């Protein structure tokens, strides 16, 4: 069931998808800005919901208003009050894309953005939307944001959701918490996870733009890792 407070973020993500379909430099910039606005609005909306609707305690109005003046402060507040809803969503990735968005917003017409980066941020925003509001994101013309990069990141999010059900209680930093669990399964699993995590970070931060066969190989590796861990693959 769609609840009214999700309409704003959903409309912004639809707007981004529509511009991505058009494909021009201007459209990619607008799509990137729209995705970032959707992330910010989703965070503010969730944190500002009544406790009954949110299902947990939240910040006071003044605290939320103060945090809303700073994007990093808003992410910190989201981490404080919604950490259990950030499975598969890394806040440092969101902050990285927000900085890229700021460059686009203030550069006028002189700066472009790769489609892959916009699509990666769209995937992150979609996962955040679905996690926060416990509802699927229904976007018309979803193929406008469907690429091999998007496919890999979509499967990665499913992997993270499934992995959370396997992990023991958290101790220490997230990387070592997950790495130590992988080693208890097998050395193969640990090495596979390390390589895929590195690939995922490179994709998200634009450190490389692999060709389709390479992403296909990574998708195969990710699905193999999920099978080794007993996580369902679609």
C-alpha positions as CSV (number, residue, x, y, z in Angstrom):
1,X,0.0,0.0,0.0
2,X,1.3,3.4,-1.0
3,X,1.4,5.9,1.9
4,X,1.1,9.6,1.1
5,X,4.4,10.7,2.6
6,X,6.4,8.6,0.0
7,X,5.0,10.6,-3.0
8,X,7.5,13.4,-2.9
9,X,10.7,11.2,-3.0
10,X,9.0,8.9,-5.6
11,X,8.1,11.9,-7.9
12,X,11.7,13.1,-7.8
13,X,13.0,9.7,-8.7
14,X,10.5,9.4,-11.5
15,X,11.7,12.8,-12.7
16,X,15.3,11.5,-12.7
17,X,14.2,8.4,-14.7
18,X,12.4,10.5,-17.3
19,X,15.5,12.7,-17.9
20,X,17.8,9.7,-18.1
21,X,15.6,8.3,-20.8
22,X,16.3,11.5,-22.8
23,X,20.0,10.9,-22.6
24,X,21.5,14.4,-23.1
25,X,24.2,16.0,-21.0
26,X,21.7,18.5,-19.6
27,X,19.3,15.6,-18.8
28,X,22.0,13.6,-16.9
29,X,22.8,16.7,-14.8
30,X,19.1,17.2,-14.0
31,X,18.7,13.5,-13.2
32,X,21.6,13.6,-10.9
33,X,20.3,16.7,-9.0
34,X,16.8,15.1,-8.9
35,X,18.1,11.9,-7.4
36,X,20.1,13.8,-4.7
37,X,17.0,15.8,-3.9
38,X,15.0,12.6,-3.5
39,X,17.6,11.2,-1.1
40,X,17.5,14.3,1.0
41,X,13.7,14.5,1.0
42,X,13.4,10.8,1.8
43,X,15.7,11.2,4.8
44,X,13.9,14.3,6.1
45,X,10.5,12.7,5.6
46,X,11.3,9.5,7.4
47,X,13.0,11.3,10.3
48,X,10.0,13.7,10.6
49,X,7.3,11.0,10.7
50,X,5.3,10.5,13.8
51,X,6.7,7.6,15.9
52,X,3.6,5.5,15.2
53,X,4.2,5.7,11.4
54,X,8.0,5.4,11.6
55,X,7.9,2.5,14.0
56,X,10.7,3.8,16.2
57,X,11.7,6.8,18.2
58,X,13.0,9.8,16.2
59,X,14.6,13.2,16.7
60,X,12.9,16.2,18.1
61,X,11.6,18.9,15.7
62,X,14.3,21.4,16.5
63,X,17.1,18.8,16.2
64,X,15.8,17.7,12.8
65,X,15.5,21.3,11.6
66,X,19.1,22.0,12.7
67,X,20.4,18.8,11.0
68,X,18.4,19.6,7.8
69,X,20.7,22.7,7.3
70,X,23.6,20.3,6.6
71,X,23.6,17.3,4.4
72,X,26.3,15.4,6.4
73,X,24.5,16.2,9.6
74,X,21.3,14.8,8.1
75,X,23.1,11.6,7.2
76,X,24.5,11.3,10.7
77,X,21.0,11.7,12.1
78,X,19.7,9.0,9.7
79,X,22.5,6.7,10.9
80,X,21.5,7.4,14.5
81,X,17.8,6.8,14.2
82,X,17.6,4.4,11.2
83,X,20.8,2.3,11.2
84,X,18.7,-0.9,10.9
85,X,17.2,0.4,7.7
86,X,20.5,1.0,6.0
87,X,21.3,-2.5,4.9
88,X,23.0,-2.4,1.5
89,X,23.2,1.4,1.7
90,X,26.5,3.0,2.6
91,X,26.1,6.6,3.8
92,X,29.6,7.5,2.7
93,X,28.6,6.6,-0.9
94,X,25.6,9.0,-0.6
95,X,27.8,11.8,0.7
96,X,30.3,11.2,-2.2
97,X,27.5,11.5,-4.8
98,X,26.1,14.5,-3.0
99,X,29.4,16.3,-3.4
100,X,29.4,15.4,-7.1
101,X,25.9,16.8,-7.4
102,X,27.0,20.1,-5.8
103,X,29.7,20.4,-8.4
104,X,27.1,19.9,-11.1
105,X,24.7,22.4,-9.5
106,X,27.2,25.2,-9.2
107,X,29.1,24.7,-12.5
108,X,26.5,25.9,-14.9
109,X,26.7,24.2,-18.3
110,X,30.4,23.4,-18.2
111,X,30.4,20.0,-16.4
112,X,28.8,16.8,-17.5
113,X,28.3,13.5,-15.6
114,X,28.5,10.0,-16.8
115,X,25.3,8.1,-17.2
116,X,26.8,5.2,-15.1
117,X,27.3,7.5,-12.1
118,X,23.7,8.8,-12.3
119,X,22.4,5.2,-12.6
120,X,24.5,4.1,-9.6
121,X,23.2,6.9,-7.5
122,X,19.6,6.1,-8.6
123,X,20.1,2.5,-7.4
124,X,21.3,3.7,-4.1
125,X,18.4,6.1,-3.7
126,X,16.0,3.4,-4.7
127,X,17.3,1.0,-2.1
128,X,17.2,3.8,0.5
129,X,13.6,4.6,-0.4
130,X,12.5,1.0,-0.2
131,X,14.4,0.4,3.1
132,X,13.1,3.5,4.9
133,X,9.4,3.2,3.8
134,X,9.1,-0.6,3.5
135,X,7.5,-0.3,0.2
136,X,8.6,-1.1,-3.4
137,X,9.6,1.8,-5.6
138,X,7.4,1.7,-8.7
139,X,8.8,3.8,-11.5
140,X,7.4,4.1,-15.0
141,X,9.9,3.4,-17.8
142,X,12.2,1.6,-15.3
143,X,14.3,0.5,-18.3
144,X,15.5,4.1,-18.5
145,X,17.8,3.3,-15.6
146,X,18.6,-0.3,-16.4
147,X,22.2,-1.1,-17.4
148,X,24.7,-3.8,-16.4
149,X,26.0,-1.4,-13.7
150,X,22.5,-1.1,-12.4
151,X,22.0,-4.9,-12.6
152,X,25.1,-5.5,-10.6
153,X,24.2,-2.9,-7.9
154,X,20.6,-4.3,-7.7
155,X,22.0,-7.8,-7.0
156,X,24.5,-6.4,-4.6
157,X,21.7,-4.8,-2.6
158,X,19.9,-8.2,-2.4
159,X,23.2,-9.8,-1.3
160,X,23.5,-7.3,1.5
161,X,20.0,-7.9,2.6
162,X,20.6,-11.6,2.7
163,X,24.0,-11.3,4.3
164,X,22.5,-9.4,7.3
165,X,20.5,-12.4,8.2
166,X,23.6,-14.6,8.3
167,X,25.9,-12.3,10.3
168,X,26.6,-12.7,14.0
169,X,26.1,-9.8,16.4
170,X,28.2,-6.8,15.3
171,X,31.5,-6.3,16.9
172,X,33.9,-3.6,15.7
173,X,34.0,-2.0,12.2
174,X,31.7,-3.2,9.6
175,X,34.4,-4.3,7.2
176,X,36.1,-6.6,9.7
177,X,32.8,-7.9,11.0
178,X,31.9,-9.1,7.5
179,X,35.4,-10.2,6.6
180,X,35.7,-12.4,9.7
181,X,32.4,-14.0,9.0
182,X,33.5,-14.7,5.4
183,X,36.6,-16.4,6.6
184,X,34.6,-18.7,8.9
185,X,32.8,-20.0,5.8
186,X,35.8,-20.5,3.6
187,X,38.9,-18.8,2.3
188,X,37.4,-18.8,-1.2
189,X,34.3,-16.9,0.1
190,X,36.5,-14.3,1.8
191,X,38.6,-13.7,-1.3
192,X,35.6,-13.6,-3.5
193,X,33.9,-11.0,-1.2
194,X,37.0,-8.9,-1.1
195,X,37.3,-8.7,-4.9
196,X,33.6,-8.0,-5.3
197,X,33.6,-5.3,-2.7
198,X,36.5,-3.6,-4.4
199,X,34.7,-3.8,-7.7
200,X,31.5,-2.4,-6.3
201,X,33.4,0.6,-4.8
202,X,35.2,1.3,-8.0
203,X,31.9,1.2,-9.9
204,X,30.1,3.6,-7.5
205,X,32.9,6.1,-7.3
206,X,33.7,6.1,-11.0
207,X,37.3,4.8,-10.6
208,X,36.8,2.6,-13.6
209,X,34.2,2.0,-16.3
210,X,34.3,-1.7,-17.2
211,X,32.9,-3.2,-20.4
212,X,29.8,-5.3,-20.4
213,X,31.6,-8.7,-20.4
214,X,33.6,-7.7,-17.3
215,X,30.4,-6.7,-15.4
216,X,28.8,-9.9,-16.5
217,X,31.7,-11.8,-14.9
218,X,31.3,-9.9,-11.7
219,X,27.6,-10.6,-11.7
220,X,28.4,-14.3,-12.1
221,X,30.9,-14.1,-9.2
222,X,28.4,-12.3,-7.0
223,X,25.7,-14.9,-7.6
224,X,28.3,-17.6,-6.9
225,X,29.1,-15.9,-3.6
226,X,25.4,-15.8,-2.7
227,X,25.1,-19.5,-3.4
228,X,28.2,-20.2,-1.2
229,X,26.6,-18.3,1.6
230,X,23.1,-19.8,1.1
231,X,21.6,-16.5,0.0
232,X,18.8,-16.8,-2.5
233,X,19.5,-15.4,-6.0
234,X,16.7,-14.3,-8.3
